[in-house]
Amino acid sequence: MAGIIPKHKIRGVDFCGTKDYQYIIRSDLGCYMRSTDFKQGSDLSIYDLHPACQNGDHYFADGLNQFYIIKGNSYRRATDLSAGYDSAVFTLHPNCQAGDHYLAAFGWFYIIFQEKAVFRRTKDLSQDLSSEEFPLHPNCRNGLYYWGLPDHYNFLKPSSDWGVEYYKGDDFEKDSCVGVYSVHPSVLNFLPGGLAITSGPTYAKWKYIRTVINDSTTPVTWQNKITKKVGYNKEMMSQITKNWKIKTQGKITAEKLAGLIAQWQFSFSANYGGPSVNPEKENWNEETTVEEQLSFELKPNQCLHLWQYQLGLGSDPVLFYQNLKITNQPYA
């Protein structure tokens, strides 16, 4: 089953939580999603991520609506991810470095060290004040992403027979789980690997167009125009962002964002629902019909098959390549 790409495999992607909202950071897309409820998919809004706030190793927030961005052994604190002002940079205390996940909840900062199966709790990341280290309960160790809210924490679990879920709890040591919730499909679409879960398995393959046959006893030169589709399937792509409110400053449109998300999805490995291809340089303009003039010789009683390369999700095509292929076998 295809899954969401975990945090340690893709830089600049993370979850945050404040008093009123939850966030998903996609630095690789240059934006972030804000929501009041991931399980209901409520109030999904997309905002620009300021250049000064991009390419972080970790992102998290606290109950005072302050955001923290860690790069290496330092961190930036800001009140607005879309703006470059009102921020300050601090050095992480050595005891607070090299964590796998960072979050804030209950007035504390938490650092998850998954391999050591421990978590550190501190009042100050630069001075490591009032800090303690505790064992991490086995049920809390395999989270893909962790994020805190003022009175609890959440972590995203790997995909299961029940889909993609996140756990709500208030004690990492005792695994005091107080709820398990399914992530809304419109939220999954924004996560790396999510498209294959909401829309079905991806494919990248040659699709049959037509067959040309010379049923005579002499060679012939076949010349004709082939009609084919080129570009992306606008109707399919619009489904990705249909429940999102795009509130960027014009740099990222719904159309462009859908294209970027699809490009990333097709570049992923099969473990995360991708065919491991790079369609970035292909024609990502809206789908159109074009003609191509072909000419080739057919031997007596020869049969040739024409194919076009295509990317898709589930049963729906997403991108039609320019490429054509001619074979003498009924397969590409």
C-alpha positions in Angstrom: 0.0 0.0 0.0 1.3 3.4 -0.9 2.2 5.7 2.0 3.0 9.2 3.0 6.7 10.1 2.7 8.2 10.3 6.2 9.8 13.5 7.4 13.4 12.2 7.3 13.1 11.4 3.6 12.0 14.9 2.4 13.5 18.1 3.6 11.4 21.2 4.3 8.1 19.3 5.0 6.6 19.4 8.5 3.5 19.9 10.6 2.9 22.7 13.1 0.1 23.5 15.6 -0.9 26.8 17.3 -3.8 27.8 19.5 -6.3 28.2 16.6 -4.8 26.4 13.6 -2.8 23.5 12.4 -0.3 23.8 9.5 1.5 21.7 7.0 4.7 23.2 5.6 5.7 22.4 2.0 8.9 24.3 1.6 9.6 22.3 -1.6 6.5 23.9 -3.0 7.1 27.3 -1.5 3.9 27.4 0.5 2.0 26.0 3.5 -1.5 24.9 4.3 -3.5 26.2 7.3 -6.6 24.4 8.7 -8.8 24.4 11.7 -9.3 20.7 11.6 -7.4 18.0 9.6 -10.0 15.3 10.1 -12.8 17.5 8.7 -10.7 19.2 6.2 -12.0 22.5 7.5 -10.9 26.0 6.2 -8.1 24.8 4.1 -6.1 27.8 3.0 -2.8 28.0 1.1 -0.3 30.8 1.8 3.2 31.8 0.5 6.1 30.7 2.5 8.6 33.6 2.7 12.0 32.8 1.3 13.6 33.5 4.8 11.4 30.7 6.1 12.1 28.1 3.5 14.5 25.1 3.4 14.2 24.4 7.1 15.1 21.1 8.7 12.2 21.3 11.2 9.2 23.5 11.7 7.0 23.8 14.8 4.9 26.3 16.7 3.8 27.1 20.2 0.6 28.2 21.9 1.6 31.9 21.6 1.3 31.6 17.7 5.1 31.8 17.3 6.8 29.6 14.7 10.2 28.0 14.9 12.4 27.0 12.0 15.5 24.9 12.6 18.4 24.8 10.2 21.4 22.9 11.4 22.3 24.0 14.9 20.3 27.2 15.0 16.7 28.2 14.8 14.6 31.2 13.7 11.6 32.3 15.7 8.9 34.3 13.8 5.3 35.3 14.1 4.4 35.1 10.4 5.6 32.4 7.9 4.6 34.6 5.0 6.6 37.6 6.1 10.3 38.1 6.6 10.1 40.5 9.5 9.6 40.2 13.2 12.0 37.3 13.7 15.1 36.4 15.7 17.8 33.7 15.4 19.1 31.6 18.2 21.7 28.8 18.7 20.4 25.4 19.7 21.8 24.1 23.0 24.0 21.0 22.2 21.5 18.8 24.1 18.7 20.0 21.8 20.5 19.3 18.6 20.0 16.5 16.1 16.5 15.6 17.0 14.2 13.7 14.6 11.1 15.8 15.5 10.4 19.0 17.4 7.1 20.3 18.8 5.7 22.5 21.5 2.8 21.6 23.9 1.8 22.2 27.5 4.2 25.1 27.7 7.2 22.9 27.0 9.4 22.1 24.0 9.7 18.4 23.0 12.4 16.8 21.0 11.9 13.2 19.7 14.9 11.0 19.2 13.4 8.0 17.5 16.4 5.8 17.1 17.2 6.2 20.8 13.5 5.8 21.7 13.6 8.8 24.0 12.2 12.3 24.1 13.6 15.4 25.7 11.5 18.1 27.4 12.8 21.6 28.0 11.7 25.1 28.7 14.3 26.7 26.4 15.9 25.4 23.3 18.9 27.7 23.5 19.7 27.2 27.2 18.1 23.7 27.8 16.4 25.0 31.0 14.6 22.6 33.3 15.2 19.7 30.9 14.5 16.0 31.4 14.7 13.0 29.2 12.2 10.2 29.2 11.7 6.9 27.4 9.4 7.1 24.4 6.5 4.6 24.6 6.7 2.0 21.8 3.4 3.1 20.4 4.7 6.6 20.0 7.9 5.8 18.2 6.9 5.3 14.6 5.3 8.6 13.8 5.9 10.1 10.4 5.3 13.6 11.6 4.7 15.1 15.1 3.1 18.4 16.0 1.9 20.0 19.2 -1.0 22.1 20.3 -1.4 23.9 23.6 -3.0 21.0 25.5 -2.0 17.9 23.5 0.2 16.5 20.7 -0.5 14.7 17.5 1.5 12.4 15.3 0.9 10.9 11.9 1.0 7.1 11.7 2.1 5.1 8.7 -0.7 4.0 6.3 -2.7 1.0 7.4 -5.8 -0.9 6.4 -7.7 2.1 7.8 -5.9 4.6 5.7 -3.8 7.5 7.0 -4.6 8.4 10.6 -3.1 10.6 13.3 -3.1 10.0 17.0 -3.9 12.6 19.7 -2.3 12.2 23.1 -1.0 13.9 26.2 1.9 11.7 27.5 4.6 10.3 25.2 6.0 8.1 28.1 2.7 6.4 28.9 1.0 6.5 25.5 -2.1 8.1 26.8 -3.9 8.2 23.5 -7.2 10.2 23.6 -8.2 9.8 20.0 -7.4 8.4 16.6 -8.6 10.3 13.5 -8.5 9.8 9.8 -6.9 12.5 7.7 -9.3 14.2 5.3 -8.6 13.5 1.6 -8.2 17.2 0.8 -5.5 17.4 3.4 -3.8 14.2 2.1 -3.6 15.7 -1.4 -1.2 18.3 0.1 1.1 15.7 1.6 4.0 14.1 -0.3 2.7 10.7 -1.4 -0.9 11.6 -0.7 -2.2 11.8 -4.3 -1.7 8.0 -4.8 -3.8 7.4 -1.7 -6.7 9.7 -2.7 -6.7 9.1 -6.4 -5.3 5.6 -6.8 -2.0 4.1 -7.9 0.1 6.0 -10.3 1.2 4.7 -13.6 3.8 5.7 -16.3 3.5 3.7 -19.4 3.1 3.6 -23.2 -0.6 3.8 -24.2 -1.9 2.4 -27.5 -3.0 4.8 -30.2 -3.5 2.9 -33.3 -2.4 0.0 -35.6 -1.2 0.4 -39.2 -1.3 -2.7 -41.5 0.1 -3.4 -45.0 -2.0 -6.3 -46.2 -0.6 -6.2 -49.7 2.2 -8.2 -51.3 4.4 -5.2 -51.9 6.2 -2.7 -49.7 4.4 0.6 -49.2 5.3 4.0 -47.7 2.8 5.0 -45.1 2.3 8.7 -44.7 -0.3 10.2 -42.5 -1.1 12.6 -39.7 -1.6 11.2 -36.2 -3.9 13.1 -33.9 -2.8 13.0 -30.2 -3.4 14.7 -26.9 -0.5 16.7 -25.4 -0.3 18.4 -22.0 -2.1 17.9 -18.6 -5.6 16.8 -17.9 -7.1 20.0 -16.5 -10.2 18.4 -15.1 -8.2 15.8 -13.2 -5.7 18.3 -11.9 -8.4 20.7 -10.7 -9.7 18.0 -8.3 -6.4 18.2 -6.3 -7.0 21.8 -5.1 -10.8 22.0 -5.4 -11.4 22.4 -1.6 -8.4 24.8 -1.0 -8.6 28.6 -0.7 -5.5 29.9 -2.5 -4.4 33.1 -0.6 -1.0 33.5 -2.0 0.3 36.8 -3.5 -0.1 35.7 -7.1 3.1 33.6 -7.2 1.3 30.3 -6.7 -1.9 29.7 -8.5 -4.2 26.7 -8.0 -3.2 25.4 -11.4 0.5 25.8 -10.9 0.4 24.3 -7.4 -1.5 21.2 -8.7 1.1 20.7 -11.4 4.0 20.9 -8.8 2.3 18.4 -6.5 1.7 16.0 -9.4 5.3 16.4 -10.6 6.6 15.5 -7.1 4.2 12.5 -6.9 5.4 11.0 -10.1 9.1 11.4 -9.0 8.5 9.3 -5.9 9.3 5.6 -5.6 6.7 2.9 -5.6 6.8 2.8 -1.8 5.1 6.2 -1.8 2.9 5.7 -4.8 5.2 7.0 -7.6 6.7 5.5 -10.7 10.1 7.2 -10.2 10.0 9.4 -13.3 10.9 13.1 -13.7 8.2 14.9 -15.8 9.4 18.3 -14.8 10.7 19.2 -18.4 7.5 18.0 -20.1 4.7 20.2 -21.5 2.6 21.1 -18.4 0.3 23.3 -20.4 -3.4 22.5 -20.5 -4.3 19.5 -22.6 -4.7 20.1 -26.3 -5.0 18.1 -29.5 -2.1 18.2 -32.0 -1.3 16.6 -35.2 2.1 14.9 -36.1 3.1 13.9 -39.6 4.5 10.4 -39.7 6.2 8.6 -42.6 7.6 5.0 -42.6 7.9 2.0 -44.8 5.8 -1.1 -44.3 6.9 -4.4 -45.6 4.4 -6.8 -47.2 1.8 -8.0 -44.6 3.6 -6.0 -41.9 1.7 -4.6 -38.9 3.0 -1.7 -36.8 1.6 -0.3 -33.6 1.7 3.3 -32.4 2.0 4.3 -28.7 2.2 7.5 -26.7 3.8 7.9 -23.2 1.4 8.9 -20.5 1.3 9.4 -16.7 -1.8 8.9 -14.7 -3.4 8.4 -11.3 -5.8 5.5 -10.7 -7.6 5.1 -14.0 -7.3 8.8 -15.0 -4.6 10.2 -17.3 -2.7 13.2 -15.9 -0.1 14.1 -18.4 0.2 13.2 -22.2 3.8 13.3 -23.4 4.9 14.4 -26.9 6.7 11.1 -27.3 5.5 8.5 -29.8 6.8 5.0 -30.2 6.4 2.5 -33.1 6.6 -1.3 -32.5 6.1 -4.4 -34.6 4.7 -6.2 -31.5 1.3 -5.6 -29.9 3.0 -4.1 -26.8 5.2 -1.1 -26.1 
